[in-house]
Amino acid sequence: MTVVHPIARAWITTGGTGAQNYDEFADDAEITGIIRDNPRSALAIEMPHRAPETLGRSFTEALPAAAARLAEARADGSYTPAERVVVLYRITSADEEPAYGLFAMVDTDQISTSADEPGLVIRNEEVFIAKVRERVALAEATGHLLSPVLLLQTGNRGGRPTGEGDRNAGDALHRVLAEATDTAGAPAATDVDQAGRTHAIWLLGPGARQDELLALAGAGELVVADGNHRSLAAQTGGLPRFLAVITTPASVAIQPYNRLVSELTSSPEELIERLRATGARVEPVAGPPAVPASGGTVQLYAAGTTYDVTLPAGPGAGVDNLDHALVERVLLRDVLGLDPGDKRITYVGGDYPAHWLAGEVDAGRAELAVLVAPVTVQDFVAVNLARQKMPRKSTWFTPKARGGLVLAELGQDAATGS
């Protein structure tokens, strides 16, 4: 029996509500600006305390405004209801291969966070519990799930090492999704994101094709590629199922996930000396900072100087010695004395290039930029199938699933799929 199910009661955009996910921003002012320019954007519901008219309120204080916005959007025709559907999803751009996915509901009790916890949905990153609580509160206040968890269909079954048959099982989902969207006719809705990609969706009701796609989507272990907080919120909030987009390895890439530190606990010169005292190799390099082409070395940029830094690894190998883990443990915790959730740390995804990070430092809005090479999709999958956890904010998958296109209404029928 598959762990992937139709959406019992979905609300489908009629256009204009698509939004970047709430965690895609390096600056909260960007969120306010987007909502100001497009009040219909679902971002106003996802991040109600950043909407222009509710600035200054806390997230909790702004939740009634979020519920009111969603009720208004349903009433004014911004969304239309659909019953027992899955939603085909295709993302296209001029210079990338098409990406495919399937909006559906996934059993929450299948989430596994360790090797000794059974389940076909693997959650792989440490999370910030405050963000989880916000997602739980938003679902309770609005009665809907607005953004999907992005799940990567590995094709692997039951923890076995990945083999040729498994890869073929994963490839099959990609192929059938491509065929289904190519023959589906005009999309129900389209939306263009900030990078110029076109997001298109098609509804697919009960029948043989829906059954085939549900079976393929649930045929292997599903790794959380984006939405660790949303998946934990489903567990914390007691939801039997959560909204997901199931995609394929051929549809995604991993971009850099960098860091900005707004305020150092020492001067840049003292920072460099403290790093060297840990055993790190630190060398100044000419020119502006750049994301390293491969792992093993990170770049720091402070006070107009770029440094190549090789951080000291701990004993053994594996996830604890990935660059992002070393940055968190050695640079942020040991040298700067900062907890990963410290407000002085901003996690900056791959949509923001190296020159933007340098500009934030040069303008005085940050004191340190940390540039880290992206992990590969293959390494990411391997870490997760081994049931190890990725460091916080270490994988910036692109293209991102767009929020506000497909909503899942909660309540007894929608939550259970019955």
Legacy VTK file of the C-alpha trace (Angstrom):
# vtk DataFile Version 3.0
C-alpha trace
ASCII
DATASET POLYDATA
POINTS 418 float
0.000 0.000 0.000
1.379 3.383 -0.974
2.162 6.077 1.571
1.212 8.775 -0.968
-2.459 9.748 -1.357
-4.743 12.180 -3.187
-5.574 15.513 -1.599
-9.085 15.002 -0.237
-10.005 18.671 -0.548
-7.602 20.930 -2.376
-7.774 24.609 -3.190
-6.159 25.405 -6.520
-4.896 28.859 -7.455
-6.612 30.679 -10.299
-3.507 32.835 -10.687
-1.564 35.491 -8.835
-1.165 33.752 -5.472
2.161 31.969 -6.075
4.934 32.786 -3.643
8.492 32.017 -2.686
8.630 29.858 0.405
8.860 31.816 3.621
12.451 30.707 4.302
13.910 31.765 0.930
14.781 35.298 2.024
17.953 36.766 3.463
16.182 40.009 4.397
12.707 40.270 5.937
12.189 43.595 4.158
12.045 41.663 0.876
8.990 39.796 2.149
7.208 43.034 2.994
8.044 44.470 -0.416
6.687 41.431 -2.276
3.438 41.517 -0.304
3.111 45.247 -0.884
3.536 44.761 -4.638
1.235 41.712 -4.773
-1.277 41.594 -1.902
-2.740 38.358 -3.355
0.515 36.494 -2.809
0.220 33.583 -0.386
3.319 34.984 1.276
1.003 37.385 3.115
-0.657 34.351 4.721
2.562 32.413 5.325
4.328 35.401 6.907
1.497 37.593 8.208
3.712 39.586 10.571
5.714 40.799 7.544
2.677 42.152 5.670
2.704 45.969 5.509
-0.451 46.430 7.591
0.685 44.094 10.380
4.330 45.124 10.704
5.259 45.416 14.354
3.032 42.554 15.458
4.469 39.207 16.439
3.797 36.130 14.325
1.218 34.954 16.848
-0.489 38.350 16.983
-0.748 38.423 13.190
-2.324 34.960 12.816
-5.943 36.266 12.768
-4.948 38.455 9.815
-3.546 35.389 8.049
-6.801 33.476 8.523
-8.806 36.458 7.290
-6.610 36.814 4.191
-7.095 33.164 3.278
-10.860 33.340 3.796
-10.981 36.407 1.545
-8.861 34.684 -1.120
-11.206 31.696 -1.183
-14.262 33.962 -1.331
-13.005 36.225 -4.111
-12.124 33.382 -6.484
-8.355 33.410 -6.026
-8.697 29.678 -5.297
-11.099 27.062 -6.569
-11.864 23.788 -4.745
-11.167 20.269 -6.024
-11.864 16.869 -4.494
-9.590 13.805 -4.307
-6.992 15.067 -6.753
-3.280 14.898 -7.241
-1.691 17.813 -9.066
0.892 17.448 -11.814
3.661 20.022 -11.530
6.212 21.179 -14.090
8.845 23.906 -13.799
10.472 25.193 -16.984
12.998 27.857 -17.906
15.051 28.859 -20.919
18.343 27.375 -19.721
17.356 24.389 -17.545
15.874 20.973 -18.173
12.214 20.718 -17.080
11.613 19.715 -13.477
8.643 17.564 -12.534
6.708 16.831 -9.382
3.414 15.643 -7.956
1.372 17.473 -5.316
-0.142 14.878 -2.980
-0.596 13.972 0.680
1.923 11.751 2.490
1.477 9.747 5.689
3.072 11.574 8.615
3.738 8.354 10.514
6.201 7.378 7.777
8.673 10.098 8.823
11.951 8.617 10.042
14.718 10.615 11.677
17.166 7.863 12.633
18.339 4.418 11.572
16.281 2.682 14.263
13.045 4.526 13.421
11.011 2.836 10.668
9.491 4.867 7.869
9.823 5.688 4.181
10.073 9.489 4.614
13.544 10.516 5.748
13.940 13.878 7.473
17.567 14.791 7.348
18.448 18.161 8.883
18.547 19.671 12.325
15.788 22.253 12.713
15.005 25.441 14.620
12.124 24.606 16.921
10.751 28.176 16.940
10.091 27.903 13.199
8.338 24.582 13.710
6.012 26.133 16.278
5.145 28.923 13.838
4.171 26.387 11.145
1.997 24.479 13.624
0.265 27.676 14.710
-0.319 28.782 11.107
-1.970 25.478 10.167
-4.181 25.627 13.242
-5.177 29.254 12.602
-5.949 28.876 8.892
-7.087 25.249 8.709
-4.924 24.721 5.636
-1.438 23.710 4.531
-0.139 26.355 2.142
3.374 25.199 1.214
4.469 21.672 0.343
7.322 19.644 1.705
9.630 18.809 -1.214
10.348 15.061 -1.196
13.010 13.455 -3.360
12.005 10.018 -4.650
15.210 8.000 -4.350
13.911 4.753 -5.809
15.554 2.953 -2.881
13.326 0.509 -1.018
13.520 -0.409 2.617
17.061 0.715 3.348
18.780 -1.583 0.828
21.843 -0.228 -0.997
20.736 1.514 -4.161
20.983 -0.728 -7.222
20.144 -0.584 -10.901
16.555 -1.666 -10.325
16.099 1.092 -7.764
17.445 3.740 -10.108
15.034 2.518 -12.767
12.160 2.784 -10.308
13.116 6.405 -9.642
13.517 7.116 -13.335
10.040 5.735 -13.990
8.387 8.443 -11.909
10.282 11.121 -13.841
9.280 9.600 -17.178
5.593 9.191 -16.325
5.352 12.718 -14.905
6.879 14.095 -18.103
4.456 12.092 -20.252
1.472 13.109 -18.125
2.202 16.830 -18.264
3.022 16.727 -21.981
-0.377 15.214 -22.766
-2.478 17.052 -20.151
-3.433 20.006 -22.322
-3.629 23.553 -21.017
-2.537 23.891 -17.373
-5.009 24.813 -14.679
-2.700 27.689 -13.714
0.785 29.032 -14.294
3.030 31.270 -12.258
6.404 32.879 -12.987
8.919 33.063 -10.144
11.617 35.619 -9.347
14.177 33.722 -11.477
11.932 33.665 -14.541
10.927 29.999 -14.221
7.364 29.073 -15.206
5.505 26.876 -12.728
2.533 25.028 -14.257
-0.019 22.731 -12.615
-2.654 20.277 -13.882
-5.347 18.509 -11.859
-5.639 14.744 -12.076
-8.694 13.079 -10.576
-9.336 9.456 -9.621
-8.499 6.841 -12.215
-5.792 4.583 -13.562
-3.261 7.367 -14.232
-3.682 8.785 -10.710
-3.222 5.299 -9.245
-0.087 4.758 -11.326
1.465 8.023 -10.211
0.638 7.455 -6.548
2.233 4.020 -6.703
5.380 5.343 -8.385
5.630 8.304 -6.000
5.543 5.935 -3.035
7.717 3.216 -4.573
10.909 4.180 -2.748
12.227 6.068 0.226
11.382 9.765 0.124
14.017 12.206 1.351
13.006 15.655 2.605
14.828 18.006 0.240
13.073 21.156 1.430
10.617 21.537 4.279
12.191 19.909 7.319
10.357 22.387 9.552
7.033 21.811 7.775
7.340 18.028 8.078
8.124 18.235 11.795
5.220 20.666 12.190
2.895 17.997 10.778
4.142 15.591 13.430
4.015 18.143 16.227
0.551 19.290 15.187
-0.799 15.732 15.072
-1.643 15.737 11.358
-2.049 12.235 9.891
-0.850 13.510 6.500
1.084 16.465 5.159
1.140 18.262 1.814
4.108 17.367 -0.364
5.552 17.651 -3.828
7.270 14.393 -4.739
10.038 15.050 -7.252
12.958 13.125 -8.781
16.762 13.465 -8.597
16.825 14.430 -12.288
14.592 17.417 -11.489
16.766 19.120 -8.875
20.196 20.554 -8.211
21.816 21.731 -4.977
23.147 25.286 -4.862
25.392 26.860 -2.188
23.984 27.663 1.241
26.122 30.418 2.741
26.132 32.435 5.958
26.328 36.067 6.981
27.267 37.136 10.503
25.978 40.589 11.325
28.183 41.162 14.371
31.465 39.513 15.273
32.420 38.780 18.858
36.005 39.816 18.081
37.871 41.858 15.498
38.542 40.226 12.091
42.228 39.955 13.021
41.403 38.181 16.288
38.994 35.906 14.406
41.795 34.782 12.085
44.150 34.139 14.997
41.517 32.142 16.852
40.869 30.070 13.757
44.570 29.284 13.395
44.666 28.306 17.053
42.086 25.582 16.335
44.403 24.105 13.708
42.674 25.727 10.745
44.775 26.713 7.739
43.976 30.330 6.831
45.414 32.081 3.770
44.484 35.542 2.447
43.658 35.510 -1.274
43.434 38.310 -3.789
40.098 39.509 -5.094
36.477 39.260 -3.996
35.077 36.113 -2.393
33.667 33.247 -4.439
31.884 30.030 -3.612
34.479 27.211 -3.593
34.154 24.856 -6.538
34.369 21.787 -4.303
34.410 20.870 -0.655
37.336 20.954 1.758
37.899 24.718 1.831
35.532 27.544 2.720
35.983 31.220 2.001
35.588 34.009 4.538
35.206 37.683 3.709
35.674 40.376 6.358
36.911 43.971 6.363
37.633 43.886 2.637
39.800 40.748 2.723
39.068 37.271 1.393
40.484 34.175 3.089
40.711 30.531 2.073
40.107 28.470 5.210
40.561 24.748 5.721
38.851 23.903 8.985
40.205 21.089 11.174
38.220 17.898 10.795
37.370 15.619 13.660
38.203 11.908 13.815
36.678 9.650 11.189
34.688 10.700 8.175
31.065 11.209 7.284
28.516 13.908 7.853
30.205 15.444 10.928
33.096 16.553 8.734
31.079 18.071 5.922
32.009 21.710 5.382
28.688 22.990 6.749
29.122 20.938 9.930
32.671 22.218 10.421
31.527 25.815 9.905
28.832 25.349 12.534
31.066 23.560 15.030
34.482 25.193 14.626
33.845 28.672 13.242
30.488 29.621 14.698
30.481 27.746 18.010
34.118 27.354 19.050
35.626 30.528 17.602
32.727 32.988 17.645
30.745 31.471 20.524
27.489 31.574 18.557
24.664 29.072 18.717
23.356 28.122 15.224
20.048 29.833 16.013
21.679 33.125 17.033
19.945 36.079 15.394
23.319 37.393 14.294
23.586 34.530 11.797
21.674 34.756 8.509
21.473 31.653 6.335
21.678 32.755 2.711
20.586 30.421 -0.080
21.998 30.058 -3.538
19.676 32.646 -5.088
22.016 35.258 -3.597
25.411 35.311 -5.400
28.832 35.834 -3.837
28.986 39.497 -4.844
25.724 40.123 -2.947
27.241 38.624 0.205
30.367 40.756 -0.208
28.180 43.808 -0.725
26.402 43.210 2.572
29.779 43.194 4.348
31.092 46.214 2.452
27.914 48.155 3.265
28.273 47.399 6.971
25.069 45.336 7.223
27.209 42.300 8.076
30.740 41.827 9.367
31.499 38.361 7.994
30.470 36.329 4.947
31.025 32.567 4.929
30.931 30.879 1.526
30.586 27.091 1.397
30.677 24.709 -1.574
27.357 22.941 -2.227
26.981 19.265 -1.482
26.135 16.994 -4.402
22.738 15.367 -4.891
24.450 11.965 -4.780
26.141 12.707 -1.446
22.905 14.121 -0.055
20.969 10.975 -0.952
23.720 8.719 0.427
23.783 10.544 3.777
20.035 10.259 4.095
19.751 6.617 3.119
22.312 5.969 5.866
19.858 7.783 8.187
22.400 10.424 9.113
21.431 14.067 9.598
22.660 16.869 7.386
23.885 20.027 9.146
21.369 22.845 9.463
20.760 24.832 6.286
23.231 22.887 4.176
21.161 22.073 1.079
19.574 24.758 -1.107
17.632 22.776 -3.674
16.612 24.383 -6.947
14.182 24.818 -8.448
12.080 25.397 -5.343
8.479 24.239 -5.180
6.276 27.334 -5.306
4.024 28.026 -2.340
0.415 29.152 -2.718
-0.366 27.134 -5.859
-2.056 24.150 -4.208
-3.484 24.236 -0.681
-4.694 21.291 1.376
-7.696 21.932 3.577
-7.439 20.329 6.990
-10.243 18.744 8.937
-11.254 15.123 9.317
-11.746 14.245 5.630
-8.769 16.203 4.266
-6.403 15.124 7.002
-7.145 11.425 6.686
-7.792 11.280 2.967
-10.968 9.286 3.592
LINES 1 419
418 0 1 2 3 4 5 6 7 8 9 10 11 12 13 14 15 16 17 18 19 20 21 22 23 24 25 26 27 28 29 30 31 32 33 34 35 36 37 38 39 40 41 42 43 44 45 46 47 48 49 50 51 52 53 54 55 56 57 58 59 60 61 62 63 64 65 66 67 68 69 70 71 72 73 74 75 76 77 78 79 80 81 82 83 84 85 86 87 88 89 90 91 92 93 94 95 96 97 98 99 100 101 102 103 104 105 106 107 108 109 110 111 112 113 114 115 116 117 118 119 120 121 122 123 124 125 126 127 128 129 130 131 132 133 134 135 136 137 138 139 140 141 142 143 144 145 146 147 148 149 150 151 152 153 154 155 156 157 158 159 160 161 162 163 164 165 166 167 168 169 170 171 172 173 174 175 176 177 178 179 180 181 182 183 184 185 186 187 188 189 190 191 192 193 194 195 196 197 198 199 200 201 202 203 204 205 206 207 208 209 210 211 212 213 214 215 216 217 218 219 220 221 222 223 224 225 226 227 228 229 230 231 232 233 234 235 236 237 238 239 240 241 242 243 244 245 246 247 248 249 250 251 252 253 254 255 256 257 258 259 260 261 262 263 264 265 266 267 268 269 270 271 272 273 274 275 276 277 278 279 280 281 282 283 284 285 286 287 288 289 290 291 292 293 294 295 296 297 298 299 300 301 302 303 304 305 306 307 308 309 310 311 312 313 314 315 316 317 318 319 320 321 322 323 324 325 326 327 328 329 330 331 332 333 334 335 336 337 338 339 340 341 342 343 344 345 346 347 348 349 350 351 352 353 354 355 356 357 358 359 360 361 362 363 364 365 366 367 368 369 370 371 372 373 374 375 376 377 378 379 380 381 382 383 384 385 386 387 388 389 390 391 392 393 394 395 396 397 398 399 400 401 402 403 404 405 406 407 408 409 410 411 412 413 414 415 416 417
